[in-house]
Amino acid sequence: MIPSDELLTPAEAAIVAGVPIKEVYKVARERLPEGLVVRRNNQVFFRSAAAICIHIDHLLPKDVPVKIRKALYAKVKRDPRAAVLEHRSGLLSYVVDTKAAKHAVTSELAAYRRAMEVIVEDPEVQAGAATFKGTRILVHTIADLLKAGVSAEELKEDYPSLTDTMIVAAPVYIRSHPRRGRPKAPAWRSGAPVSSRSHGESAA
């Protein structure tokens, strides 16, 4: 179980809840009870119960009213150890398996922690870009190759220093640390042409 006092960044909350970061902000803004979102030094953090609520919110049927969602999440806040929560509204009864939600969030957090154990951002290595500990291999490069369909076996042939743990860690890290800004333009765009040739009719 995640320690109740542990704080997660928005990106980390998105990872462990298994949702896009935009969804994290939406649930925080519209549905989470007071106290699950913490602001420190102009930064936003989420308590572990918030990540559980965000995961539940993602799984609930779309037609569940916001009022009901808020009531369920208030119960998660009051009793985070409960295995099942139930809320009645008129003739309808809403039951949430909080035990399964907590297990899913805890498992994702463990995977994220394992990823962060093998990844560093050292200003002395690759200008501070994320690399695997003890190597100069860029994490984004490995993640891109995996996304392109390159197998783990092929990666280890090309990068002998890579381990299975590193390969698994790459996409986990990328989900919480996406590239920012526009891609850099190829070097050839800023250089002068090696040669030039004009086309057209020859002068008479």
MIMI-406297 format. One record per residue: x, y, z of N, C-alpha, C, O in turn; residue number from 1. Coordinates in Angstrom, 2 decimals, padded with zeros to 5 digits. Layout:
REM MIMI-406297
     n_X     n_Y     n_Z    ca_X    ca_Y    ca_Z     c_X     c_Y     c_Z     o_X     o_Y     o_Z   k
       X       Y       Z       X       Y       Z       X       Y       Z       X       Y       Z NUM
...
REM end
This chain:
REM MIMI-406297
     n_X     n_Y     n_Z    ca_X    ca_Y    ca_Z     c_X     c_Y     c_Z     o_X     o_Y     o_Z   k
  000.85 -001.20  000.00  000.00  000.00  000.00  000.88  001.24  000.00  001.93  001.26  000.64   1
  000.45  002.29 -000.72  001.19  003.53 -000.77  001.06  004.23  000.59 -000.04  004.32  001.12   2
  002.16  004.72  001.15  002.07  005.48  002.40  001.11  006.65  002.24  001.15  007.35  001.22   3
  000.24  006.88  003.23 -000.78  007.91  003.12 -000.20  009.31  003.03 -000.86  010.22  002.52   4
  001.04  009.49  003.52  001.63  010.82  003.50  002.50  011.07  002.27  003.08  012.15  002.13   5
  002.59  010.09  001.39  003.42  010.26  000.19  002.72  011.18 -000.80  001.53  011.05 -001.05   6
  003.48  012.10 -001.37  002.94  013.04 -002.33  003.46  012.72 -003.72  004.64  012.42 -003.89   7
  002.58  012.80 -004.71  002.92  012.50 -006.09  002.76  013.75 -006.93  001.85  014.55 -006.71   8
  003.65  013.93 -007.89  003.49  015.03 -008.84  002.32  014.69 -009.77  001.91  013.54 -009.83   9
  001.79  015.67 -010.51  000.72  015.37 -011.46  001.11  014.27 -012.46  000.30  013.39 -012.77  10
  002.35  014.32 -012.95  002.81  013.30 -013.90  002.86  011.93 -013.23  002.47  010.93 -013.84  11
  003.35  011.87 -012.00  003.41  010.60 -011.29  002.01  010.07 -010.99  001.77  008.87 -011.08  12
  001.09  010.97 -010.63 -000.29  010.56 -010.38 -000.92  009.98 -011.64 -001.67  009.01 -011.58  13
 -000.60  010.58 -012.79 -001.12  010.07 -014.06 -000.58  008.67 -014.34 -001.31  007.79 -014.80  14
  000.70  008.47 -014.06  001.32  007.17 -014.30  000.68  006.10 -013.44  000.25  005.07 -013.95  15
  000.61  006.34 -012.13  000.13  005.29 -011.22 -001.37  005.07 -011.35 -001.87  003.98 -011.05  16
 -002.12  006.11 -011.79 -003.56  005.96 -011.97 -003.89  005.38 -013.34 -005.00  004.92 -013.57  17
 -002.91  005.41 -014.26 -003.12  004.86 -015.59 -004.00  005.71 -016.47 -004.80  005.18 -017.25  18
 -003.86  007.04 -016.35 -004.70  007.95 -017.13 -003.84  009.05 -017.75 -002.71  009.27 -017.30  19
 -004.35  009.76 -018.76 -003.62  010.91 -019.30 -003.56  012.02 -018.25 -004.45  012.12 -017.41  20
 -002.54  012.83 -018.30 -002.37  013.87 -017.29 -003.51  014.89 -017.32 -003.85  015.45 -016.29  21
 -004.10  015.13 -018.50 -005.24  016.05 -018.58 -006.40  015.55 -017.72 -007.13  016.34 -017.12  22
 -006.55  014.23 -017.66 -007.62  013.65 -016.85 -007.35  013.84 -015.36 -008.28  014.01 -014.57  23
 -006.08  013.81 -014.98 -005.70  014.05 -013.58 -006.18  015.44 -013.16 -006.81  015.60 -012.12  24
 -005.87  016.44 -013.97 -006.25  017.81 -013.64 -007.77  017.98 -013.63 -008.32  018.71 -012.80  25
 -008.45  017.32 -014.55 -009.90  017.44 -014.62 -010.56  016.88 -013.37 -011.43  017.51 -012.78  26
 -010.14  015.68 -012.96 -010.71  015.06 -011.76 -010.38  015.89 -010.52 -011.22  016.07 -009.64  27
 -009.15  016.40 -010.46 -008.75  017.22 -009.33 -009.59  018.48 -009.24 -009.97  018.91 -008.15  28
 -009.87  019.07 -010.38 -010.60  020.33 -010.42 -012.09  020.15 -010.12 -012.70  021.00 -009.48  29
 -012.67  019.04 -010.59 -014.13  018.91 -010.54 -014.66  017.90 -009.52 -015.84  017.95 -009.16  30
 -013.80  016.95 -009.04 -014.39  015.83 -008.32 -013.71  015.44 -007.02 -014.36  014.85 -006.16  31
 -012.44  015.74 -006.85 -011.74  015.29 -005.66 -012.13  016.10 -004.44 -012.29  017.32 -004.53  32
 -012.28  015.44 -003.28 -012.58  016.19 -002.05 -011.38  017.01 -001.59 -010.24  016.71 -001.93  33
 -011.66  018.04 -000.84 -010.61  018.92 -000.34 -009.62  018.13  000.52 -010.02  017.29  001.32  34
 -008.35  018.42  000.35 -007.33  017.78  001.15 -006.53  016.73  000.41 -005.45  016.35  000.86  35
 -007.05  016.24 -000.72 -006.31  015.23 -001.48 -005.33  015.86 -002.46 -004.42  015.20 -002.95  36
 -005.53  017.15 -002.74 -004.59  017.89 -003.58 -003.87  018.88 -002.68 -004.50  019.65 -001.95  37
 -002.54  018.87 -002.73 -001.72  019.71 -001.87 -000.92  020.68 -002.73 -000.37  020.30 -003.76  38
 -000.85  021.93 -002.29 -000.05  022.94 -003.00  001.09  023.40 -002.11  000.88  023.88 -000.99  39
  002.30  023.24 -002.64  003.49  023.64 -001.91  004.44  024.37 -002.84  004.80  023.86 -003.90  40
  004.84  025.56 -002.44  005.78  026.36 -003.24  005.31  026.50 -004.69  006.09  026.33 -005.63  41
  004.03  026.81 -004.84  003.42  027.03 -006.15  003.41  025.77 -007.02  003.28  025.86 -008.24  42
  003.56  024.61 -006.40  003.47  023.35 -007.13  002.32  022.51 -006.59  001.96  022.60 -005.41  43
  001.76  021.69 -007.46  000.62  020.85 -007.10  001.09  019.42 -006.88  001.85  018.88 -007.68  44
  000.62  018.82 -005.80  000.92  017.42 -005.51 -000.37  016.69 -005.14 -001.36  017.30 -004.73  45
 -000.34  015.36 -005.31 -001.51  014.54 -005.03 -001.19  013.50 -003.95 -000.13  012.87 -003.98  46
 -002.11  013.34 -003.01 -001.94  012.28 -002.02 -002.27  010.94 -002.65 -002.89  010.88 -003.71  47
 -001.85  009.86 -002.00 -002.06  008.53 -002.57 -003.54  008.24 -002.78 -003.91  007.61 -003.77  48
 -004.38  008.69 -001.87 -005.83  008.46 -002.01 -006.37  009.16 -003.26 -007.32  008.69 -003.87  49
 -005.75  010.28 -003.63 -006.18  010.98 -004.84 -005.92  010.14 -006.07 -006.76  010.07 -006.97  50
 -004.75  009.49 -006.12 -004.43  008.62 -007.26 -005.42  007.47 -007.36 -005.80  007.07 -008.46  51
 -005.83  006.93 -006.22 -006.81  005.84 -006.21 -008.14  006.34 -006.74 -008.79  005.66 -007.54  52
 -008.55  007.53 -006.30 -009.82  008.10 -006.78 -009.77  008.36 -008.29 -010.75  008.11 -008.99  53
 -008.65  008.86 -008.76 -008.51  009.16 -010.20 -008.59  007.87 -011.01 -009.21  007.84 -012.08  54
 -007.98  006.80 -010.50 -008.06  005.50 -011.18 -009.49  004.99 -011.20 -009.96  004.50 -012.23  55
 -010.19  005.11 -010.08 -011.59  004.68 -010.02 -012.43  005.50 -010.98 -013.27  004.96 -011.70  56
 -012.20  006.81 -011.00 -012.98  007.69 -011.87 -012.86  007.28 -013.33 -013.83  007.35 -014.09  57
 -011.66  006.86 -013.72 -011.41  006.44 -015.10 -012.19  005.17 -015.44 -012.60  004.98 -016.59  58
 -012.40  004.31 -014.45 -013.06  003.02 -014.69 -014.59  003.09 -014.58 -015.29  002.24 -015.12  59
 -015.09  004.09 -013.88 -016.53  004.19 -013.70 -017.24  004.43 -015.03 -016.70  005.11 -015.91  60
 -018.44  003.90 -015.19 -019.21  004.17 -016.42 -019.40  005.68 -016.61 -019.52  006.42 -015.64  61
 -019.43  006.10 -017.84 -019.50  007.53 -018.16 -020.77  008.18 -017.62 -020.79  009.39 -017.38  62
 -021.84  007.39 -017.43 -023.10  008.00 -017.02 -023.24  008.15 -015.51 -024.28  008.60 -015.03  63
 -022.21  007.80 -014.76 -022.28  008.00 -013.31 -022.18  009.51 -013.03 -021.20  010.14 -013.43  64
 -023.17  010.09 -012.35 -023.16  011.54 -012.12 -021.97  012.00 -011.29 -021.42  011.25 -010.48  65
 -021.58  013.24 -011.52 -020.46  013.83 -010.77 -020.76  013.83 -009.28 -019.87  013.61 -008.47  66
 -022.00  014.08 -008.91 -022.40  014.10 -007.50 -022.09  012.77 -006.83 -021.62  012.73 -005.69  67
 -022.37  011.67 -007.53 -022.11  010.33 -006.99 -020.61  010.08 -006.89 -020.14  009.51 -005.91  68
 -019.87  010.49 -007.91 -018.42  010.33 -007.90 -017.81  011.05 -006.69 -016.97  010.50 -005.98  69
 -018.25  012.28 -006.47 -017.74  013.04 -005.34 -018.02  012.33 -004.02 -017.16  012.29 -003.14  70
 -019.21  011.78 -003.89 -019.58  011.09 -002.65 -018.71  009.86 -002.44 -018.30  009.58 -001.31  71
 -018.42  009.12 -003.51 -017.58  007.93 -003.40 -016.15  008.31 -003.01 -015.53  007.65 -002.18  72
 -015.63  009.38 -003.62 -014.25  009.78 -003.35 -014.10  010.34 -001.94 -013.04  010.24 -001.33  73
 -015.18  010.95 -001.43 -015.16  011.42 -000.04 -015.04  010.23  000.91 -014.40  010.32  001.95  74
 -015.67  009.11  000.54 -015.58  007.91  001.36 -014.19  007.29  001.27 -013.68  006.76  002.26  75
 -013.57  007.36  000.09 -012.20  006.87 -000.05 -011.28  007.68  000.87 -010.40  007.12  001.52  76
 -011.49  008.98  000.92 -010.67  009.85  001.77 -010.86  009.49  003.24 -009.89  009.43  004.00  77
 -012.12  009.26  003.65 -012.39  008.97  005.05 -011.88  007.60  005.46 -011.41  007.42  006.58  78
 -011.98  006.62  004.54 -011.61  005.24  004.88 -010.80  004.62  003.75 -011.30  003.77  003.02  79
 -009.54  005.04  003.59 -008.71  004.54  002.48 -008.40  003.05  002.57 -007.96  002.46  001.58  80
 -008.62  002.43  003.72 -008.32  001.00  003.87 -009.50  000.10  003.51 -009.35 -001.12  003.45  81
 -010.66  000.69  003.28 -011.85 -000.11  002.94 -011.64 -000.88  001.65 -011.10 -000.34  000.68  82
 -012.06 -002.14  001.62 -011.90 -002.97  000.42 -012.99 -002.69 -000.60 -012.76 -002.77 -001.81  83
 -014.19 -002.37 -000.12 -015.33 -002.09 -000.99 -016.09 -000.89 -000.43 -016.28 -000.79  000.78  84
 -016.51  000.00 -001.30 -017.31  001.14 -000.89 -018.64  001.12 -001.64 -018.69  000.76 -002.81  85
 -019.70  001.51 -000.93 -021.03  001.52 -001.54 -021.70  002.86 -001.27 -021.58  003.43 -000.19  86
 -022.41  003.34 -002.28 -023.15  004.59 -002.12 -024.52  004.41 -002.77 -024.63  004.00 -003.92  87
 -025.56  004.74 -002.00 -026.93  004.63 -002.51 -027.47  005.99 -002.88 -027.27  006.97 -002.16  88
 -028.14  006.04 -003.99 -028.78  007.26 -004.45 -030.15  006.89 -005.03 -030.25  006.39 -006.15  89
 -031.20  007.15 -004.24 -032.53  006.74 -004.67 -032.63  005.22 -004.73 -032.35  004.52 -003.76  90
 -033.04  004.72 -005.89 -033.16  003.28 -006.08 -031.87  002.64 -006.56 -031.77  001.42 -006.66  91
 -030.87  003.47 -006.86 -029.62  002.95 -007.39 -028.57  002.80 -006.29 -028.51  003.57 -005.34  92
 -027.74  001.76 -006.45 -026.65  001.52 -005.51 -025.36  001.41 -006.31 -025.27  000.62 -007.26  93
 -024.36  002.19 -005.93 -023.07  002.19 -006.61 -022.04  001.52 -005.70 -021.83  001.93 -004.57  94
 -021.41  000.47 -006.23 -020.42 -000.28 -005.46 -019.07 -000.18 -006.17 -018.98 -000.39 -007.38  95
 -018.02  000.14 -005.42 -016.68  000.31 -005.99 -015.71 -000.63 -005.28 -015.65 -000.68 -004.05  96
 -014.96 -001.39 -006.09 -013.94 -002.30 -005.55 -012.67 -001.51 -005.31 -011.79 -001.46 -006.17  97
 -012.55 -000.89 -004.15 -011.38 -000.07 -003.87 -010.13 -000.91 -003.66 -009.01 -000.43 -003.87  98
 -010.30 -002.15 -003.26 -009.13 -003.03 -003.08 -008.40 -003.23 -004.40 -007.18 -003.15 -004.46  99
 -009.16 -003.50 -005.47 -008.55 -003.69 -006.79 -007.91 -002.39 -007.28 -006.83 -002.41 -007.88 100
 -008.56 -001.26 -007.01 -008.01  000.03 -007.43 -006.69  000.31 -006.71 -005.73  000.76 -007.33 101
 -006.66  000.04 -005.42 -005.43  000.27 -004.65 -004.31 -000.64 -005.13 -003.15 -000.23 -005.20 102
 -004.66 -001.88 -005.46 -003.64 -002.82 -005.96 -003.06 -002.33 -007.28 -001.85 -002.39 -007.49 103
 -003.92 -001.86 -008.18 -003.47 -001.38 -009.48 -002.55 -000.16 -009.32 -001.50 -000.09 -009.96 104
 -002.95  000.78 -008.48 -002.16  001.99 -008.27 -000.83  001.65 -007.61  000.21  002.18 -008.01 105
 -000.86  000.77 -006.62  000.37  000.38 -005.92  001.34 -000.33 -006.86  002.55 -000.10 -006.80 106
  000.82 -001.19 -007.72  001.66 -001.92 -008.67  002.33 -000.97 -009.66  003.51 -001.11 -009.97 107
  001.56  000.01 -010.15  002.12  000.98 -011.10  003.18  001.85 -010.43  004.19  002.20 -011.04 108
  002.93  002.21 -009.17  003.91  003.02 -008.46  005.21  002.25 -008.26  006.30  002.81 -008.37 109
  005.09  000.96 -007.96  006.29  000.13 -007.79  007.08  000.06 -009.08  008.31  000.13 -009.06 110
  006.39 -000.08 -010.21  007.07 -000.12 -011.51  007.75  001.21 -011.79  008.86  001.25 -012.33 111
  007.10  002.30 -011.44  007.68  003.62 -011.65  008.94  003.80 -010.80  009.94  004.33 -011.27 112
  008.88  003.37 -009.55  010.04  003.47 -008.67  011.22  002.66 -009.21  012.37  003.11 -009.16 113
  010.92  001.45 -009.71  012.00  000.62 -010.27  012.63  001.32 -011.46  013.85  001.26 -011.65 114
  011.81  001.96 -012.27  012.34  002.69 -013.44  013.26  003.81 -013.00  014.33  004.00 -013.57 115
  012.86  004.54 -011.99  013.64  005.69 -011.55  014.95  005.28 -010.88  015.88  006.08 -010.77 116
  015.03  004.04 -010.43  016.26  003.55 -009.80  017.38  003.36 -010.82  018.56  003.38 -010.44 117
  017.04  003.18 -012.09  018.07  002.91 -013.10  018.24  004.06 -014.08  018.98  003.94 -015.06 118
  017.56  005.17 -013.82  017.62  006.32 -014.72  018.12  007.54 -013.96  017.70  007.80 -012.83 119
  019.02  008.29 -014.60  019.55  009.51 -013.97  019.50  010.66 -014.96  019.43  010.47 -016.17 120
  019.54  011.86 -014.42  019.66  013.08 -015.23  020.88  013.83 -014.69  020.76  014.71 -013.84 121
  022.04  013.47 -015.19  023.31  014.01 -014.72  023.79  015.11 -015.67  023.99  014.84 -016.85 122
  023.97  016.33 -015.17  024.42  017.42 -016.04  025.75  017.13 -016.74  026.05  017.73 -017.77 123
  026.53  016.20 -016.18  027.82  015.86 -016.77  027.72  014.79 -017.86  028.70  014.49 -018.55 124
  026.53  014.22 -018.01  026.34  013.15 -018.99  025.22  013.54 -019.96  024.09  013.82 -019.53 125
  025.53  013.57 -021.24  024.56  013.89 -022.28  023.79  015.18 -021.98  022.59  015.29 -022.22 126
  024.52  016.16 -021.45  023.95  017.49 -021.17  022.74  017.44 -020.24  021.86  018.29 -020.31 127
  022.71  016.43 -019.38  021.64  016.34 -018.40  020.41  015.60 -018.87  019.45  015.47 -018.11 128
  020.40  015.12 -020.12  019.26  014.34 -020.60  019.20  013.01 -019.87  020.22  012.52 -019.38 129
  018.03  012.42 -019.78  017.86  011.17 -019.04  018.65  010.04 -019.70  018.51  009.76 -020.89 130
  019.48  009.40 -018.89  020.27  008.25 -019.35  020.14  007.13 -018.32  019.68  007.35 -017.20 131
  020.55  005.95 -018.71  020.56  004.83 -017.77  021.84  004.89 -016.94  022.92  005.18 -017.47 132
  021.72  004.60 -015.67  022.86  004.67 -014.75  024.05  003.88 -015.28  023.90  002.74 -015.73 133
  025.23  004.50 -015.24  026.44  003.82 -015.66  026.64  003.76 -017.15  027.59  003.13 -017.63 134
  025.76  004.42 -017.91  025.88  004.42 -019.37  025.67  005.84 -019.90  025.35  006.75 -019.13 135
  025.84  006.01 -021.19  025.51  007.26 -021.86  024.31  007.06 -022.79  024.04  007.88 -023.67 136
  023.60  005.98 -022.58  022.46  005.64 -023.45  021.25  006.50 -023.07  020.83  006.51 -021.91 137
  020.71  007.20 -024.04  019.56  008.07 -023.80  018.28  007.25 -023.65  017.99  006.36 -024.46 138
  017.54  007.55 -022.62  016.29  006.82 -022.35  015.28  007.03 -023.47  014.60  006.09 -023.88 139
  015.18  008.26 -023.95  014.21  008.54 -025.02  014.54  007.77 -026.30  013.65  007.35 -027.03 140
  015.83  007.57 -026.55  016.22  006.81 -027.74  015.72  005.37 -027.66  015.17  004.84 -028.62 141
  015.91  004.75 -026.51  015.45  003.37 -026.32  013.93  003.29 -026.39  013.38  002.37 -026.99 142
  013.26  004.25 -025.78  011.80  004.27 -025.82  011.29  004.41 -027.25  010.32  003.76 -027.64 143
  011.95  005.27 -028.03  011.55  005.46 -029.43  011.75  004.18 -030.24  010.91  003.84 -031.08 144
  012.85  003.49 -029.99  013.13  002.25 -030.72  012.11  001.16 -030.35  011.65  000.41 -031.21 145
  011.77  001.10 -029.08  010.75  000.13 -028.66  009.41  000.43 -029.32  008.71 -000.47 -029.78 146
  009.06  001.71 -029.37  007.80  002.11 -029.99  007.80  001.79 -031.48  006.75  001.50 -032.06 147
  008.99  001.83 -032.09  009.10  001.53 -033.53  009.07  000.03 -033.80  009.06 -000.40 -034.96 148
  009.07 -000.78 -032.73  008.97 -002.23 -032.92  010.27 -003.00 -032.77  010.30 -004.21 -033.01 149
  011.35 -002.33 -032.37  012.62 -003.02 -032.16  012.49 -003.90 -030.91  012.01 -003.43 -029.87 150
  012.92 -005.14 -031.00  012.78 -006.08 -029.88  013.85 -005.84 -028.82  014.87 -005.21 -029.09 151
  013.61 -006.36 -027.62  014.58 -006.24 -026.53  015.90 -006.93 -026.91  016.97 -006.44 -026.58 152
  015.80 -008.06 -027.58  017.00 -008.79 -027.99  017.86 -007.95 -028.95  019.09 -007.91 -028.83 153
  017.20 -007.28 -029.89  017.94 -006.44 -030.84  018.59 -005.26 -030.14  019.72 -004.89 -030.45 154
  017.87 -004.68 -029.18  018.42 -003.55 -028.44  019.67 -003.95 -027.67  020.65 -003.21 -027.63 155
  019.63 -005.13 -027.04  020.78 -005.57 -026.25  021.97 -005.93 -027.13  023.11 -005.86 -026.69 156
  021.70 -006.31 -028.39  022.79 -006.55 -029.32  023.46 -005.22 -029.69  024.69 -005.14 -029.77 157
  022.65 -004.19 -029.91  023.19 -002.89 -030.31  023.74 -002.11 -029.12  024.67 -001.31 -029.26 158
  023.17 -002.35 -027.94  023.60 -001.65 -026.71  023.89 -002.71 -025.64  023.02 -002.99 -024.82 159
  025.08 -003.27 -025.63  025.42 -004.36 -024.70  025.24 -004.00 -023.22  025.06 -004.88 -022.38 160
  025.29 -002.70 -022.90  025.15 -002.29 -021.50  023.70 -002.32 -021.02  023.45 -002.27 -019.82 161
  022.77 -002.41 -021.93  021.36 -002.42 -021.56  020.99 -003.70 -020.83  021.45 -004.79 -021.18 162
  020.14 -003.56 -019.80  019.60 -004.72 -019.10  018.09 -004.77 -019.34  017.49 -003.82 -019.83 163
  017.50 -005.90 -018.99  016.05 -006.03 -019.14  015.33 -004.99 -018.30  014.31 -004.44 -018.71 164
  015.86 -004.72 -017.12  015.25 -003.72 -016.24  015.25 -002.35 -016.89  014.27 -001.61 -016.79 165
  016.35 -002.00 -017.55  016.44 -000.71 -018.23  015.45 -000.62 -019.38  014.80  000.41 -019.57 166
  015.33 -001.70 -020.12  014.42 -001.70 -021.27  012.98 -001.54 -020.81  012.21 -000.80 -021.43 167
  012.61 -002.21 -019.73  011.26 -002.07 -019.19  011.05 -000.66 -018.64  009.95 -000.11 -018.72 168
  012.11 -000.07 -018.09  012.00  001.24 -017.46  011.78  002.36 -018.47  011.14  003.36 -018.15 169
  012.30  002.21 -019.69  012.25  003.31 -020.66  010.84  003.84 -020.92  010.61  005.03 -020.74 170
  009.88  002.99 -021.33  008.54  003.53 -021.59  007.85  004.03 -020.34  007.02  004.94 -020.42 171
  008.17  003.46 -019.17  007.58  003.93 -017.91  008.03  005.37 -017.65  007.23  006.23 -017.28 172
  009.33  005.61 -017.86  009.87  006.95 -017.63  009.28  007.94 -018.63  008.93  009.06 -018.25 173
  009.17  007.55 -019.87  008.71  008.47 -020.92  007.28  008.92 -020.66  006.93  010.06 -020.95 174
  006.45  008.04 -020.12  005.05  008.41 -019.86  004.96  009.54 -018.85  004.05  010.37 -018.92 175
  005.89  009.59 -017.92  005.85  010.65 -016.91  006.80  011.81 -017.23  006.74  012.85 -016.57 176
  007.65  011.64 -018.23  008.60  012.70 -018.62  008.60  012.84 -020.15  009.61  012.56 -020.79 177
  007.48  013.26 -020.73  007.44  013.41 -022.20  008.36  014.53 -022.64  008.69  015.43 -021.87 178
  008.78  014.45 -023.90  009.61  015.52 -024.45  008.85  016.83 -024.45  007.64  016.86 -024.65 179
  009.57  017.90 -024.22  008.96  019.21 -024.22  009.43  020.02 -025.42  010.57  019.91 -025.87 180
  008.51  020.85 -025.93  008.88  021.73 -027.04  008.92  021.00 -028.36  008.62  019.81 -028.45 181
  009.28  021.74 -029.37  009.36  021.19 -030.72  010.64  020.39 -030.89  011.65  020.69 -030.26 182
  010.61  019.37 -031.74  011.83  018.62 -032.02  012.88  019.54 -032.63  012.56  020.48 -033.36 183
  014.13  019.25 -032.32  015.21  020.05 -032.90  015.28  019.84 -034.41  015.10  018.72 -034.89 184
  015.54  020.90 -035.13  015.67  020.80 -036.58  016.95  020.07 -036.93  017.95  020.22 -036.22 185
  016.96  019.28 -037.99  018.19  018.61 -038.41  019.31  019.60 -038.64  019.07  020.74 -039.05 186
  020.54  019.18 -038.37  021.68  020.08 -038.49  021.83  020.65 -039.89  022.30  021.78 -040.07 187
  021.43  019.85 -040.90  021.65  020.31 -042.27  020.82  021.53 -042.62  021.14  022.25 -043.57 188
  019.76  021.79 -041.85  018.91  022.93 -042.19  019.59  024.26 -041.91  019.28  025.26 -042.55 189
  020.49  024.27 -040.95  021.13  025.53 -040.58  022.45  025.77 -041.32  023.04  026.84 -041.18 190
  022.91  024.82 -042.10  024.18  024.95 -042.81  024.01  025.41 -044.24  022.92  025.34 -044.81 191
  025.09  025.88 -044.80  025.06  026.30 -046.20  025.08  025.06 -047.08  025.66  024.05 -046.70 192
  024.46  025.12 -048.25  024.46  023.96 -049.14  025.87  023.63 -049.62  026.69  024.52 -049.84 193
  026.14  022.36 -049.79  027.44  021.93 -050.28  027.63  022.38 -051.72  028.73  022.78 -052.10 194
  026.57  022.32 -052.51  026.65  022.78 -053.89  025.28  023.28 -054.31  024.28  022.98 -053.66 195
  025.22  024.03 -055.37  023.95  024.55 -055.85  023.89  024.42 -057.38  024.91  024.37 -058.06 196
  022.67  024.37 -057.85  022.51  024.24 -059.31  021.23  024.94 -059.68  020.21  024.77 -059.01 197
  021.26  025.72 -060.72  020.06  026.43 -061.17  019.45  025.69 -062.33  020.14  025.10 -063.17 198
  018.14  025.72 -062.37  017.42  025.04 -063.44  016.63  026.06 -064.25  016.14  027.05 -063.70 199
  016.52  025.82 -065.47  015.73  026.73 -066.32  016.31  026.77 -067.72  017.24  026.04 -068.05 200
  015.74  027.63 -068.54  016.23  027.74 -069.92  017.55  028.46 -069.98  017.77  029.41 -069.23 201
  018.40  028.03 -070.84  019.69  028.70 -071.02  019.49  030.00 -071.75  018.59  030.15 -072.57 202
  020.35  030.95 -071.44  020.24  032.25 -072.12  020.58  032.07 -073.59  021.47  031.29 -073.94 203
  019.89  032.78 -074.44  020.13  032.67 -075.88  021.43  033.34 -076.25  021.81  033.35 -077.43 204
REM end
